[in-house]
Amino acid sequence: MFATDLQRLVLGGEIGGLGESEMEIGAALIYNRALSDAETYLQTTYVNDEFAFV
């Protein structure tokens, strides 16, 4: 689990000393609350379908 901060959003930053990698961000889904398990499942399914992740 990553520490979150309401004052800052970091996309594509180095996490835990693992180094950086070249990447593209296809979408950023930002919510004003935590999603329920059902909502998380629906969003995961949407992203997998939209961006053809397997």
C-alpha positions as CSV (number, residue, x, y, z in Angstrom):
1,M,0.0,0.0,0.0
2,F,1.2,3.5,-0.8
3,A,1.0,6.5,1.5
4,T,-1.5,9.0,0.1
5,D,-1.6,12.7,0.6
6,L,-4.6,15.0,-0.1
7,Q,-2.3,17.9,-1.0
8,R,-0.3,16.2,-3.7
9,L,-0.8,13.8,-6.7
10,V,2.2,12.1,-8.3
11,L,1.8,10.1,-11.5
12,G,4.7,8.1,-12.9
13,G,7.1,8.9,-10.0
14,E,9.7,6.5,-8.5
15,I,8.2,4.3,-5.8
16,G,10.1,2.7,-3.0
17,G,13.5,3.0,-4.7
18,L,12.6,0.7,-7.6
19,G,13.8,3.3,-10.1
20,E,12.0,4.9,-13.0
21,S,10.7,3.4,-16.2
22,E,9.5,4.8,-19.5
23,M,5.7,4.7,-19.6
24,E,2.6,6.4,-20.9
25,I,-0.4,7.2,-18.8
26,G,-3.6,6.4,-20.7
27,A,-6.0,7.6,-18.1
28,A,-6.2,8.9,-14.6
29,L,-9.4,8.2,-12.7
30,I,-9.7,10.4,-9.7
31,Y,-12.5,10.2,-7.1
32,N,-13.5,12.3,-4.1
33,R,-14.0,9.2,-2.0
34,A,-12.8,5.6,-1.6
35,L,-14.6,3.2,-3.9
36,S,-16.5,0.2,-2.6
37,D,-15.3,-3.3,-3.6
38,A,-18.0,-3.5,-6.2
39,E,-17.1,-0.1,-7.7
40,T,-13.4,-1.0,-7.7
41,Y,-14.3,-4.2,-9.6
42,L,-16.3,-2.3,-12.2
43,Q,-13.6,0.3,-12.7
44,T,-10.9,-2.4,-13.0
45,T,-13.1,-4.2,-15.6
46,Y,-13.6,-0.9,-17.5
47,V,-9.9,-0.1,-17.6
48,N,-9.0,-3.7,-18.7
49,D,-11.6,-3.5,-21.5
50,E,-10.8,0.0,-22.6
51,F,-7.0,-0.5,-22.8
52,A,-7.0,-4.2,-23.6
53,F,-5.0,-5.3,-20.5
54,V,-5.0,-9.0,-20.0
